[in-house]
Amino acid sequence: MSELRVADGFGGYGDEFYERLIAAHQGLSERQSGALNARLILLLANQIGDRTILAQALAAARASVSPAPEAVRE
């Protein structure tokens, strides 16, 4: 069974990728930046191609984000 890798998979090049990601957003509007992120996510998801891994990645990403204040109910 496939399982999401959460350990460093960058082989020591995580900072380099992060710098390239930030550079790719330079000069873009917020809308363009969102479109770039969406396209990158779809390209990487297509490369991964494993529905189990993608579902685990979506769940992990969602769990790391707090709900918007208006979505929180008392």
CHARMM internal coordinates of N, CA and C (Angstrom, degrees):
IC EDIT
DIST 1 N 1 CA 1.4471
DIST 1 CA 1 C 1.5232
ANGL 1 N 1 CA 1 C 109.66
DIST 1 C 2 N 1.2988
ANGL 1 CA 1 C 2 N 116.84
DIHE 1 N 1 CA 1 C 2 N 140.92
DIST 2 N 2 CA 1.4590
ANGL 1 C 2 N 2 CA 122.19
DIHE 1 CA 1 C 2 N 2 CA 179.24
DIST 2 CA 2 C 1.5159
ANGL 2 N 2 CA 2 C 110.48
DIHE 1 C 2 N 2 CA 2 C -76.80
DIST 2 C 3 N 1.3230
ANGL 2 CA 2 C 3 N 114.78
DIHE 2 N 2 CA 2 C 3 N 145.48
DIST 3 N 3 CA 1.4562
ANGL 2 C 3 N 3 CA 119.78
DIHE 2 CA 2 C 3 N 3 CA 178.57
DIST 3 CA 3 C 1.5241
ANGL 3 N 3 CA 3 C 109.21
DIHE 2 C 3 N 3 CA 3 C -140.05
DIST 3 C 4 N 1.3132
ANGL 3 CA 3 C 4 N 115.76
DIHE 3 N 3 CA 3 C 4 N 140.13
DIST 4 N 4 CA 1.4559
ANGL 3 C 4 N 4 CA 122.39
DIHE 3 CA 3 C 4 N 4 CA -179.98
DIST 4 CA 4 C 1.5190
ANGL 4 N 4 CA 4 C 110.46
DIHE 3 C 4 N 4 CA 4 C -62.94
DIST 4 C 5 N 1.3188
ANGL 4 CA 4 C 5 N 116.50
DIHE 4 N 4 CA 4 C 5 N 128.40
DIST 5 N 5 CA 1.4664
ANGL 4 C 5 N 5 CA 121.38
DIHE 4 CA 4 C 5 N 5 CA 176.50
DIST 5 CA 5 C 1.5239
ANGL 5 N 5 CA 5 C 107.77
DIHE 4 C 5 N 5 CA 5 C -82.69
DIST 5 C 6 N 1.3201
ANGL 5 CA 5 C 6 N 116.86
DIHE 5 N 5 CA 5 C 6 N 123.92
DIST 6 N 6 CA 1.4579
ANGL 5 C 6 N 6 CA 120.78
DIHE 5 CA 5 C 6 N 6 CA 178.20
DIST 6 CA 6 C 1.5264
ANGL 6 N 6 CA 6 C 111.90
DIHE 5 C 6 N 6 CA 6 C -109.80
DIST 6 C 7 N 1.3237
ANGL 6 CA 6 C 7 N 117.13
DIHE 6 N 6 CA 6 C 7 N -10.33
DIST 7 N 7 CA 1.4607
ANGL 6 C 7 N 7 CA 121.10
DIHE 6 CA 6 C 7 N 7 CA 175.08
DIST 7 CA 7 C 1.5279
ANGL 7 N 7 CA 7 C 108.73
DIHE 6 C 7 N 7 CA 7 C -76.01
DIST 7 C 8 N 1.3232
ANGL 7 CA 7 C 8 N 116.43
DIHE 7 N 7 CA 7 C 8 N 162.91
DIST 8 N 8 CA 1.4621
ANGL 7 C 8 N 8 CA 122.36
DIHE 7 CA 7 C 8 N 8 CA -179.70
DIST 8 CA 8 C 1.5262
ANGL 8 N 8 CA 8 C 110.55
DIHE 7 C 8 N 8 CA 8 C -57.10
DIST 8 C 9 N 1.3066
ANGL 8 CA 8 C 9 N 116.37
DIHE 8 N 8 CA 8 C 9 N 116.76
DIST 9 N 9 CA 1.4525
ANGL 8 C 9 N 9 CA 121.13
DIHE 8 CA 8 C 9 N 9 CA 178.09
DIST 9 CA 9 C 1.5214
ANGL 9 N 9 CA 9 C 112.31
DIHE 8 C 9 N 9 CA 9 C -107.86
DIST 9 C 10 N 1.3384
ANGL 9 CA 9 C 10 N 116.46
DIHE 9 N 9 CA 9 C 10 N 8.55
DIST 10 N 10 CA 1.4553
ANGL 9 C 10 N 10 CA 120.92
DIHE 9 CA 9 C 10 N 10 CA -176.61
DIST 10 CA 10 C 1.5290
ANGL 10 N 10 CA 10 C 113.41
DIHE 9 C 10 N 10 CA 10 C -89.64
DIST 10 C 11 N 1.3091
ANGL 10 CA 10 C 11 N 117.15
DIHE 10 N 10 CA 10 C 11 N -6.88
DIST 11 N 11 CA 1.4516
ANGL 10 C 11 N 11 CA 119.88
DIHE 10 CA 10 C 11 N 11 CA -179.84
DIST 11 CA 11 C 1.5194
ANGL 11 N 11 CA 11 C 112.85
DIHE 10 C 11 N 11 CA 11 C 59.50
DIST 11 C 12 N 1.3259
ANGL 11 CA 11 C 12 N 116.04
DIHE 11 N 11 CA 11 C 12 N 36.29
DIST 12 N 12 CA 1.4581
ANGL 11 C 12 N 12 CA 120.27
DIHE 11 CA 11 C 12 N 12 CA 178.95
DIST 12 CA 12 C 1.5180
ANGL 12 N 12 CA 12 C 114.74
DIHE 11 C 12 N 12 CA 12 C 87.21
DIST 12 C 13 N 1.3279
ANGL 12 CA 12 C 13 N 117.19
DIHE 12 N 12 CA 12 C 13 N 2.74
DIST 13 N 13 CA 1.4633
ANGL 12 C 13 N 13 CA 120.47
DIHE 12 CA 12 C 13 N 13 CA -177.83
DIST 13 CA 13 C 1.5261
ANGL 13 N 13 CA 13 C 113.43
DIHE 12 C 13 N 13 CA 13 C -109.99
DIST 13 C 14 N 1.3186
ANGL 13 CA 13 C 14 N 116.56
DIHE 13 N 13 CA 13 C 14 N 20.53
DIST 14 N 14 CA 1.4593
ANGL 13 C 14 N 14 CA 120.31
DIHE 13 CA 13 C 14 N 14 CA -179.75
DIST 14 CA 14 C 1.5121
ANGL 14 N 14 CA 14 C 113.07
DIHE 13 C 14 N 14 CA 14 C -61.46
DIST 14 C 15 N 1.3265
ANGL 14 CA 14 C 15 N 117.17
DIHE 14 N 14 CA 14 C 15 N -40.82
DIST 15 N 15 CA 1.4688
ANGL 14 C 15 N 15 CA 120.31
DIHE 14 CA 14 C 15 N 15 CA 179.32
DIST 15 CA 15 C 1.5235
ANGL 15 N 15 CA 15 C 111.19
DIHE 14 C 15 N 15 CA 15 C -64.56
DIST 15 C 16 N 1.3290
ANGL 15 CA 15 C 16 N 116.25
DIHE 15 N 15 CA 15 C 16 N -37.71
DIST 16 N 16 CA 1.4666
ANGL 15 C 16 N 16 CA 120.08
DIHE 15 CA 15 C 16 N 16 CA 178.84
DIST 16 CA 16 C 1.5277
ANGL 16 N 16 CA 16 C 110.58
DIHE 15 C 16 N 16 CA 16 C -63.91
DIST 16 C 17 N 1.3347
ANGL 16 CA 16 C 17 N 116.53
DIHE 16 N 16 CA 16 C 17 N -43.43
DIST 17 N 17 CA 1.4608
ANGL 16 C 17 N 17 CA 119.20
DIHE 16 CA 16 C 17 N 17 CA 177.92
DIST 17 CA 17 C 1.5267
ANGL 17 N 17 CA 17 C 110.54
DIHE 16 C 17 N 17 CA 17 C -63.23
DIST 17 C 18 N 1.3207
ANGL 17 CA 17 C 18 N 116.94
DIHE 17 N 17 CA 17 C 18 N -42.86
DIST 18 N 18 CA 1.4674
ANGL 17 C 18 N 18 CA 120.80
DIHE 17 CA 17 C 18 N 18 CA -179.46
DIST 18 CA 18 C 1.5338
ANGL 18 N 18 CA 18 C 109.71
DIHE 17 C 18 N 18 CA 18 C -60.43
DIST 18 C 19 N 1.3250
ANGL 18 CA 18 C 19 N 117.47
DIHE 18 N 18 CA 18 C 19 N -43.45
DIST 19 N 19 CA 1.4640
ANGL 18 C 19 N 19 CA 120.89
DIHE 18 CA 18 C 19 N 19 CA 178.91
DIST 19 CA 19 C 1.5259
ANGL 19 N 19 CA 19 C 110.82
DIHE 18 C 19 N 19 CA 19 C -62.02
DIST 19 C 20 N 1.3210
ANGL 19 CA 19 C 20 N 117.16
DIHE 19 N 19 CA 19 C 20 N -40.60
DIST 20 N 20 CA 1.4651
ANGL 19 C 20 N 20 CA 120.42
DIHE 19 CA 19 C 20 N 20 CA 177.88
DIST 20 CA 20 C 1.5287
ANGL 20 N 20 CA 20 C 111.50
DIHE 19 C 20 N 20 CA 20 C -66.40
DIST 20 C 21 N 1.3243
ANGL 20 CA 20 C 21 N 116.28
DIHE 20 N 20 CA 20 C 21 N -38.50
DIST 21 N 21 CA 1.4636
ANGL 20 C 21 N 21 CA 120.74
DIHE 20 CA 20 C 21 N 21 CA 177.89
DIST 21 CA 21 C 1.5203
ANGL 21 N 21 CA 21 C 110.68
DIHE 20 C 21 N 21 CA 21 C -62.73
DIST 21 C 22 N 1.3204
ANGL 21 CA 21 C 22 N 116.74
DIHE 21 N 21 CA 21 C 22 N -46.54
DIST 22 N 22 CA 1.4704
ANGL 21 C 22 N 22 CA 120.81
DIHE 21 CA 21 C 22 N 22 CA 178.71
DIST 22 CA 22 C 1.5218
ANGL 22 N 22 CA 22 C 110.18
DIHE 21 C 22 N 22 CA 22 C -63.07
DIST 22 C 23 N 1.3256
ANGL 22 CA 22 C 23 N 117.42
DIHE 22 N 22 CA 22 C 23 N -43.44
DIST 23 N 23 CA 1.4688
ANGL 22 C 23 N 23 CA 121.25
DIHE 22 CA 22 C 23 N 23 CA 179.68
DIST 23 CA 23 C 1.5261
ANGL 23 N 23 CA 23 C 111.54
DIHE 22 C 23 N 23 CA 23 C -61.27
DIST 23 C 24 N 1.3212
ANGL 23 CA 23 C 24 N 117.23
DIHE 23 N 23 CA 23 C 24 N -35.97
DIST 24 N 24 CA 1.4668
ANGL 23 C 24 N 24 CA 121.19
DIHE 23 CA 23 C 24 N 24 CA 179.59
DIST 24 CA 24 C 1.5209
ANGL 24 N 24 CA 24 C 111.71
DIHE 23 C 24 N 24 CA 24 C -63.70
DIST 24 C 25 N 1.3252
ANGL 24 CA 24 C 25 N 117.27
DIHE 24 N 24 CA 24 C 25 N -24.62
DIST 25 N 25 CA 1.4676
ANGL 24 C 25 N 25 CA 122.08
DIHE 24 CA 24 C 25 N 25 CA -178.67
DIST 25 CA 25 C 1.5238
ANGL 25 N 25 CA 25 C 113.19
DIHE 24 C 25 N 25 CA 25 C -90.36
DIST 25 C 26 N 1.3156
ANGL 25 CA 25 C 26 N 116.97
DIHE 25 N 25 CA 25 C 26 N -12.74
DIST 26 N 26 CA 1.4669
ANGL 25 C 26 N 26 CA 119.99
DIHE 25 CA 25 C 26 N 26 CA -177.46
DIST 26 CA 26 C 1.5203
ANGL 26 N 26 CA 26 C 110.86
DIHE 25 C 26 N 26 CA 26 C -61.73
DIST 26 C 27 N 1.3285
ANGL 26 CA 26 C 27 N 115.45
DIHE 26 N 26 CA 26 C 27 N 133.72
DIST 27 N 27 CA 1.4520
ANGL 26 C 27 N 27 CA 121.58
DIHE 26 CA 26 C 27 N 27 CA 178.10
DIST 27 CA 27 C 1.5195
ANGL 27 N 27 CA 27 C 114.85
DIHE 26 C 27 N 27 CA 27 C 81.98
DIST 27 C 28 N 1.3238
ANGL 27 CA 27 C 28 N 117.46
DIHE 27 N 27 CA 27 C 28 N 1.71
DIST 28 N 28 CA 1.4617
ANGL 27 C 28 N 28 CA 120.51
DIHE 27 CA 27 C 28 N 28 CA 179.74
DIST 28 CA 28 C 1.5234
ANGL 28 N 28 CA 28 C 110.66
DIHE 27 C 28 N 28 CA 28 C -96.13
DIST 28 C 29 N 1.3125
ANGL 28 CA 28 C 29 N 115.99
DIHE 28 N 28 CA 28 C 29 N 149.52
DIST 29 N 29 CA 1.4609
ANGL 28 C 29 N 29 CA 120.28
DIHE 28 CA 28 C 29 N 29 CA 172.00
DIST 29 CA 29 C 1.5295
ANGL 29 N 29 CA 29 C 108.21
DIHE 28 C 29 N 29 CA 29 C -72.42
DIST 29 C 30 N 1.3271
ANGL 29 CA 29 C 30 N 116.31
DIHE 29 N 29 CA 29 C 30 N 169.83
DIST 30 N 30 CA 1.4655
ANGL 29 C 30 N 30 CA 119.72
DIHE 29 CA 29 C 30 N 30 CA 177.60
DIST 30 CA 30 C 1.5269
ANGL 30 N 30 CA 30 C 110.45
DIHE 29 C 30 N 30 CA 30 C -60.04
DIST 30 C 31 N 1.3124
ANGL 30 CA 30 C 31 N 116.63
DIHE 30 N 30 CA 30 C 31 N -39.78
DIST 31 N 31 CA 1.4701
ANGL 30 C 31 N 31 CA 120.70
DIHE 30 CA 30 C 31 N 31 CA 179.58
DIST 31 CA 31 C 1.5328
ANGL 31 N 31 CA 31 C 111.09
DIHE 30 C 31 N 31 CA 31 C -65.99
DIST 31 C 32 N 1.3313
ANGL 31 CA 31 C 32 N 117.33
DIHE 31 N 31 CA 31 C 32 N -44.62
DIST 32 N 32 CA 1.4555
ANGL 31 C 32 N 32 CA 121.12
DIHE 31 CA 31 C 32 N 32 CA 178.22
DIST 32 CA 32 C 1.5276
ANGL 32 N 32 CA 32 C 110.95
DIHE 31 C 32 N 32 CA 32 C -63.79
DIST 32 C 33 N 1.3304
ANGL 32 CA 32 C 33 N 116.28
DIHE 32 N 32 CA 32 C 33 N -38.85
DIST 33 N 33 CA 1.4621
ANGL 32 C 33 N 33 CA 121.18
DIHE 32 CA 32 C 33 N 33 CA 178.86
DIST 33 CA 33 C 1.5303
ANGL 33 N 33 CA 33 C 110.44
DIHE 32 C 33 N 33 CA 33 C -63.41
DIST 33 C 34 N 1.3282
ANGL 33 CA 33 C 34 N 116.21
DIHE 33 N 33 CA 33 C 34 N -41.92
DIST 34 N 34 CA 1.4610
ANGL 33 C 34 N 34 CA 120.42
DIHE 33 CA 33 C 34 N 34 CA 176.58
DIST 34 CA 34 C 1.5241
ANGL 34 N 34 CA 34 C 111.50
DIHE 33 C 34 N 34 CA 34 C -62.90
DIST 34 C 35 N 1.3371
ANGL 34 CA 34 C 35 N 116.19
DIHE 34 N 34 CA 34 C 35 N -39.60
DIST 35 N 35 CA 1.4683
ANGL 34 C 35 N 35 CA 120.62
DIHE 34 CA 34 C 35 N 35 CA 178.50
DIST 35 CA 35 C 1.5275
ANGL 35 N 35 CA 35 C 110.74
DIHE 34 C 35 N 35 CA 35 C -66.36
DIST 35 C 36 N 1.3329
ANGL 35 CA 35 C 36 N 117.03
DIHE 35 N 35 CA 35 C 36 N -39.90
DIST 36 N 36 CA 1.4593
ANGL 35 C 36 N 36 CA 120.80
DIHE 35 CA 35 C 36 N 36 CA 176.63
DIST 36 CA 36 C 1.5241
ANGL 36 N 36 CA 36 C 110.40
DIHE 35 C 36 N 36 CA 36 C -61.42
DIST 36 C 37 N 1.3362
ANGL 36 CA 36 C 37 N 116.81
DIHE 36 N 36 CA 36 C 37 N -46.00
DIST 37 N 37 CA 1.4679
ANGL 36 C 37 N 37 CA 120.33
DIHE 36 CA 36 C 37 N 37 CA 178.74
DIST 37 CA 37 C 1.5258
ANGL 37 N 37 CA 37 C 111.23
DIHE 36 C 37 N 37 CA 37 C -60.05
DIST 37 C 38 N 1.3260
ANGL 37 CA 37 C 38 N 116.30
DIHE 37 N 37 CA 37 C 38 N -44.64
DIST 38 N 38 CA 1.4661
ANGL 37 C 38 N 38 CA 120.01
DIHE 37 CA 37 C 38 N 38 CA -178.98
DIST 38 CA 38 C 1.5272
ANGL 38 N 38 CA 38 C 110.65
DIHE 37 C 38 N 38 CA 38 C -62.64
DIST 38 C 39 N 1.3160
ANGL 38 CA 38 C 39 N 117.35
DIHE 38 N 38 CA 38 C 39 N -43.86
DIST 39 N 39 CA 1.4656
ANGL 38 C 39 N 39 CA 120.49
DIHE 38 CA 38 C 39 N 39 CA -179.59
DIST 39 CA 39 C 1.5233
ANGL 39 N 39 CA 39 C 111.03
DIHE 38 C 39 N 39 CA 39 C -65.57
DIST 39 C 40 N 1.3377
ANGL 39 CA 39 C 40 N 116.48
DIHE 39 N 39 CA 39 C 40 N -41.88
DIST 40 N 40 CA 1.4609
ANGL 39 C 40 N 40 CA 120.62
DIHE 39 CA 39 C 40 N 40 CA 178.53
DIST 40 CA 40 C 1.5273
ANGL 40 N 40 CA 40 C 110.69
DIHE 39 C 40 N 40 CA 40 C -62.07
DIST 40 C 41 N 1.3199
ANGL 40 CA 40 C 41 N 116.70
DIHE 40 N 40 CA 40 C 41 N -43.38
DIST 41 N 41 CA 1.4686
ANGL 40 C 41 N 41 CA 120.61
DIHE 40 CA 40 C 41 N 41 CA 179.10
DIST 41 CA 41 C 1.5209
ANGL 41 N 41 CA 41 C 110.64
DIHE 40 C 41 N 41 CA 41 C -60.82
DIST 41 C 42 N 1.3262
ANGL 41 CA 41 C 42 N 117.09
DIHE 41 N 41 CA 41 C 42 N -43.98
DIST 42 N 42 CA 1.4701
ANGL 41 C 42 N 42 CA 119.82
DIHE 41 CA 41 C 42 N 42 CA -179.85
DIST 42 CA 42 C 1.5288
ANGL 42 N 42 CA 42 C 111.72
DIHE 41 C 42 N 42 CA 42 C -66.62
DIST 42 C 43 N 1.3272
ANGL 42 CA 42 C 43 N 117.37
DIHE 42 N 42 CA 42 C 43 N -39.26
DIST 43 N 43 CA 1.4640
ANGL 42 C 43 N 43 CA 120.13
DIHE 42 CA 42 C 43 N 43 CA 176.82
DIST 43 CA 43 C 1.5272
ANGL 43 N 43 CA 43 C 111.38
DIHE 42 C 43 N 43 CA 43 C -62.61
DIST 43 C 44 N 1.3361
ANGL 43 CA 43 C 44 N 116.37
DIHE 43 N 43 CA 43 C 44 N -45.24
DIST 44 N 44 CA 1.4601
ANGL 43 C 44 N 44 CA 120.07
DIHE 43 CA 43 C 44 N 44 CA -179.93
DIST 44 CA 44 C 1.5212
ANGL 44 N 44 CA 44 C 111.60
DIHE 43 C 44 N 44 CA 44 C -68.67
DIST 44 C 45 N 1.3343
ANGL 44 CA 44 C 45 N 117.42
DIHE 44 N 44 CA 44 C 45 N -37.91
DIST 45 N 45 CA 1.4617
ANGL 44 C 45 N 45 CA 120.49
DIHE 44 CA 44 C 45 N 45 CA 177.42
DIST 45 CA 45 C 1.5218
ANGL 45 N 45 CA 45 C 110.27
DIHE 44 C 45 N 45 CA 45 C -63.28
DIST 45 C 46 N 1.3186
ANGL 45 CA 45 C 46 N 116.78
DIHE 45 N 45 CA 45 C 46 N -40.27
DIST 46 N 46 CA 1.4589
ANGL 45 C 46 N 46 CA 120.68
DIHE 45 CA 45 C 46 N 46 CA 177.20
DIST 46 CA 46 C 1.5278
ANGL 46 N 46 CA 46 C 110.36
DIHE 45 C 46 N 46 CA 46 C -63.57
DIST 46 C 47 N 1.3142
ANGL 46 CA 46 C 47 N 117.17
DIHE 46 N 46 CA 46 C 47 N -39.54
DIST 47 N 47 CA 1.4605
ANGL 46 C 47 N 47 CA 121.31
DIHE 46 CA 46 C 47 N 47 CA 179.08
DIST 47 CA 47 C 1.5340
ANGL 47 N 47 CA 47 C 110.81
DIHE 46 C 47 N 47 CA 47 C -65.16
DIST 47 C 48 N 1.3254
ANGL 47 CA 47 C 48 N 116.45
DIHE 47 N 47 CA 47 C 48 N -41.14
DIST 48 N 48 CA 1.4683
ANGL 47 C 48 N 48 CA 120.59
DIHE 47 CA 47 C 48 N 48 CA 178.89
DIST 48 CA 48 C 1.5246
ANGL 48 N 48 CA 48 C 109.71
DIHE 47 C 48 N 48 CA 48 C -67.02
DIST 48 C 49 N 1.3307
ANGL 48 CA 48 C 49 N 115.58
DIHE 48 N 48 CA 48 C 49 N -53.78
DIST 49 N 49 CA 1.4558
ANGL 48 C 49 N 49 CA 120.81
DIHE 48 CA 48 C 49 N 49 CA 172.88
DIST 49 CA 49 C 1.5195
ANGL 49 N 49 CA 49 C 117.54
DIHE 48 C 49 N 49 CA 49 C 68.97
DIST 49 C 50 N 1.3032
ANGL 49 CA 49 C 50 N 118.87
DIHE 49 N 49 CA 49 C 50 N -0.54
DIST 50 N 50 CA 1.4668
ANGL 49 C 50 N 50 CA 122.74
DIHE 49 CA 49 C 50 N 50 CA -177.35
DIST 50 CA 50 C 1.5274
ANGL 50 N 50 CA 50 C 108.01
DIHE 49 C 50 N 50 CA 50 C -102.58
DIST 50 C 51 N 1.3437
ANGL 50 CA 50 C 51 N 116.41
DIHE 50 N 50 CA 50 C 51 N 112.74
DIST 51 N 51 CA 1.4732
ANGL 50 C 51 N 51 CA 120.57
DIHE 50 CA 50 C 51 N 51 CA -175.92
DIST 51 CA 51 C 1.5185
ANGL 51 N 51 CA 51 C 112.69
DIHE 50 C 51 N 51 CA 51 C -60.19
DIST 51 C 52 N 1.3160
ANGL 51 CA 51 C 52 N 117.60
DIHE 51 N 51 CA 51 C 52 N -35.48
DIST 52 N 52 CA 1.4645
ANGL 51 C 52 N 52 CA 120.49
DIHE 51 CA 51 C 52 N 52 CA 179.56
DIST 52 CA 52 C 1.5197
ANGL 52 N 52 CA 52 C 110.49
DIHE 51 C 52 N 52 CA 52 C -65.56
DIST 52 C 53 N 1.3270
ANGL 52 CA 52 C 53 N 116.97
DIHE 52 N 52 CA 52 C 53 N -47.35
DIST 53 N 53 CA 1.4611
ANGL 52 C 53 N 53 CA 121.77
DIHE 52 CA 52 C 53 N 53 CA 178.61
DIST 53 CA 53 C 1.5181
ANGL 53 N 53 CA 53 C 110.39
DIHE 52 C 53 N 53 CA 53 C -61.65
DIST 53 C 54 N 1.3291
ANGL 53 CA 53 C 54 N 116.87
DIHE 53 N 53 CA 53 C 54 N -44.14
DIST 54 N 54 CA 1.4636
ANGL 53 C 54 N 54 CA 120.33
DIHE 53 CA 53 C 54 N 54 CA -179.25
DIST 54 CA 54 C 1.5277
ANGL 54 N 54 CA 54 C 111.41
DIHE 53 C 54 N 54 CA 54 C -64.10
DIST 54 C 55 N 1.3268
ANGL 54 CA 54 C 55 N 117.98
DIHE 54 N 54 CA 54 C 55 N -39.70
DIST 55 N 55 CA 1.4664
ANGL 54 C 55 N 55 CA 121.28
DIHE 54 CA 54 C 55 N 55 CA 177.59
DIST 55 CA 55 C 1.5256
ANGL 55 N 55 CA 55 C 110.27
DIHE 54 C 55 N 55 CA 55 C -64.61
DIST 55 C 56 N 1.3291
ANGL 55 CA 55 C 56 N 117.11
DIHE 55 N 55 CA 55 C 56 N -41.26
DIST 56 N 56 CA 1.4656
ANGL 55 C 56 N 56 CA 120.72
DIHE 55 CA 55 C 56 N 56 CA 177.86
DIST 56 CA 56 C 1.5272
ANGL 56 N 56 CA 56 C 110.78
DIHE 55 C 56 N 56 CA 56 C -65.01
DIST 56 C 57 N 1.3214
ANGL 56 CA 56 C 57 N 116.99
DIHE 56 N 56 CA 56 C 57 N -40.65
DIST 57 N 57 CA 1.4651
ANGL 56 C 57 N 57 CA 120.94
DIHE 56 CA 56 C 57 N 57 CA 179.33
DIST 57 CA 57 C 1.5286
ANGL 57 N 57 CA 57 C 110.85
DIHE 56 C 57 N 57 CA 57 C -64.94
DIST 57 C 58 N 1.3190
ANGL 57 CA 57 C 58 N 117.36
DIHE 57 N 57 CA 57 C 58 N -43.24
DIST 58 N 58 CA 1.4698
ANGL 57 C 58 N 58 CA 120.65
DIHE 57 CA 57 C 58 N 58 CA 177.23
DIST 58 CA 58 C 1.5289
ANGL 58 N 58 CA 58 C 111.21
DIHE 57 C 58 N 58 CA 58 C -60.99
DIST 58 C 59 N 1.3146
ANGL 58 CA 58 C 59 N 116.45
DIHE 58 N 58 CA 58 C 59 N -44.60
DIST 59 N 59 CA 1.4640
ANGL 58 C 59 N 59 CA 120.36
DIHE 58 CA 58 C 59 N 59 CA -179.77
DIST 59 CA 59 C 1.5243
ANGL 59 N 59 CA 59 C 111.06
DIHE 58 C 59 N 59 CA 59 C -64.24
DIST 59 C 60 N 1.3333
ANGL 59 CA 59 C 60 N 117.49
DIHE 59 N 59 CA 59 C 60 N -42.34
DIST 60 N 60 CA 1.4639
ANGL 59 C 60 N 60 CA 120.83
DIHE 59 CA 59 C 60 N 60 CA 179.82
DIST 60 CA 60 C 1.5227
ANGL 60 N 60 CA 60 C 111.16
DIHE 59 C 60 N 60 CA 60 C -65.65
DIST 60 C 61 N 1.3244
ANGL 60 CA 60 C 61 N 116.93
DIHE 60 N 60 CA 60 C 61 N -41.64
DIST 61 N 61 CA 1.4672
ANGL 60 C 61 N 61 CA 120.55
DIHE 60 CA 60 C 61 N 61 CA 179.15
DIST 61 CA 61 C 1.5249
ANGL 61 N 61 CA 61 C 110.57
DIHE 60 C 61 N 61 CA 61 C -65.53
DIST 61 C 62 N 1.3151
ANGL 61 CA 61 C 62 N 117.05
DIHE 61 N 61 CA 61 C 62 N -43.40
DIST 62 N 62 CA 1.4750
ANGL 61 C 62 N 62 CA 120.62
DIHE 61 CA 61 C 62 N 62 CA -179.34
DIST 62 CA 62 C 1.5148
ANGL 62 N 62 CA 62 C 111.13
DIHE 61 C 62 N 62 CA 62 C -65.74
DIST 62 C 63 N 1.3145
ANGL 62 CA 62 C 63 N 117.40
DIHE 62 N 62 CA 62 C 63 N -38.95
DIST 63 N 63 CA 1.4648
ANGL 62 C 63 N 63 CA 121.07
DIHE 62 CA 62 C 63 N 63 CA -179.58
DIST 63 CA 63 C 1.5214
ANGL 63 N 63 CA 63 C 111.87
DIHE 62 C 63 N 63 CA 63 C -66.61
DIST 63 C 64 N 1.3320
ANGL 63 CA 63 C 64 N 117.40
DIHE 63 N 63 CA 63 C 64 N -21.84
DIST 64 N 64 CA 1.4619
ANGL 63 C 64 N 64 CA 120.38
DIHE 63 CA 63 C 64 N 64 CA -177.98
DIST 64 CA 64 C 1.5241
ANGL 64 N 64 CA 64 C 113.02
DIHE 63 C 64 N 64 CA 64 C -86.36
DIST 64 C 65 N 1.3381
ANGL 64 CA 64 C 65 N 117.28
DIHE 64 N 64 CA 64 C 65 N -2.25
DIST 65 N 65 CA 1.4620
ANGL 64 C 65 N 65 CA 121.85
DIHE 64 CA 64 C 65 N 65 CA -177.10
DIST 65 CA 65 C 1.5223
ANGL 65 N 65 CA 65 C 109.45
DIHE 64 C 65 N 65 CA 65 C -114.99
DIST 65 C 66 N 1.3082
ANGL 65 CA 65 C 66 N 115.62
DIHE 65 N 65 CA 65 C 66 N 128.53
DIST 66 N 66 CA 1.4650
ANGL 65 C 66 N 66 CA 120.44
DIHE 65 CA 65 C 66 N 66 CA 176.46
DIST 66 CA 66 C 1.5168
ANGL 66 N 66 CA 66 C 109.65
DIHE 65 C 66 N 66 CA 66 C -72.86
DIST 66 C 67 N 1.3315
ANGL 66 CA 66 C 67 N 117.19
DIHE 66 N 66 CA 66 C 67 N 147.21
DIST 67 N 67 CA 1.4673
ANGL 66 C 67 N 67 CA 119.28
DIHE 66 CA 66 C 67 N 67 CA 176.49
DIST 67 CA 67 C 1.5310
ANGL 67 N 67 CA 67 C 110.10
DIHE 66 C 67 N 67 CA 67 C -63.63
DIST 67 C 68 N 1.3125
ANGL 67 CA 67 C 68 N 116.45
DIHE 67 N 67 CA 67 C 68 N 151.80
DIST 68 N 68 CA 1.4610
ANGL 67 C 68 N 68 CA 121.58
DIHE 67 CA 67 C 68 N 68 CA 175.83
DIST 68 CA 68 C 1.5175
ANGL 68 N 68 CA 68 C 108.79
DIHE 67 C 68 N 68 CA 68 C -60.22
DIST 68 C 69 N 1.3481
ANGL 68 CA 68 C 69 N 117.78
DIHE 68 N 68 CA 68 C 69 N 145.61
DIST 69 N 69 CA 1.4670
ANGL 68 C 69 N 69 CA 120.00
DIHE 68 CA 68 C 69 N 69 CA -178.14
DIST 69 CA 69 C 1.5289
ANGL 69 N 69 CA 69 C 114.23
DIHE 68 C 69 N 69 CA 69 C -51.61
DIST 69 C 70 N 1.3400
ANGL 69 CA 69 C 70 N 116.84
DIHE 69 N 69 CA 69 C 70 N -38.01
DIST 70 N 70 CA 1.4717
ANGL 69 C 70 N 70 CA 119.26
DIHE 69 CA 69 C 70 N 70 CA -179.32
DIST 70 CA 70 C 1.5230
ANGL 70 N 70 CA 70 C 111.66
DIHE 69 C 70 N 70 CA 70 C -70.73
DIST 70 C 71 N 1.3284
ANGL 70 CA 70 C 71 N 117.55
DIHE 70 N 70 CA 70 C 71 N -18.20
DIST 71 N 71 CA 1.4693
ANGL 70 C 71 N 71 CA 121.19
DIHE 70 CA 70 C 71 N 71 CA -179.86
DIST 71 CA 71 C 1.5271
ANGL 71 N 71 CA 71 C 111.84
DIHE 70 C 71 N 71 CA 71 C -86.66
DIST 71 C 72 N 1.3257
ANGL 71 CA 71 C 72 N 116.84
DIHE 71 N 71 CA 71 C 72 N -15.66
DIST 72 N 72 CA 1.4619
ANGL 71 C 72 N 72 CA 120.61
DIHE 71 CA 71 C 72 N 72 CA -178.92
DIST 72 CA 72 C 1.5223
ANGL 72 N 72 CA 72 C 108.34
DIHE 71 C 72 N 72 CA 72 C -80.40
DIST 72 C 73 N 1.3202
ANGL 72 CA 72 C 73 N 115.99
DIHE 72 N 72 CA 72 C 73 N 129.49
DIST 73 N 73 CA 1.4669
ANGL 72 C 73 N 73 CA 120.85
DIHE 72 CA 72 C 73 N 73 CA 179.79
DIST 73 CA 73 C 1.5059
ANGL 73 N 73 CA 73 C 110.22
DIHE 72 C 73 N 73 CA 73 C -116.34
DIST 73 C 74 N 1.2756
ANGL 73 CA 73 C 74 N 115.13
DIHE 73 N 73 CA 73 C 74 N 143.89
DIST 74 N 74 CA 1.4725
ANGL 73 C 74 N 74 CA 119.89
DIHE 73 CA 73 C 74 N 74 CA 179.25
DIST 74 CA 74 C 1.4835
ANGL 74 N 74 CA 74 C 111.77
DIHE 73 C 74 N 74 CA 74 C -92.05
END
COOR INIT
IC SEED 1 N 1 CA 1 C
IC BUILD
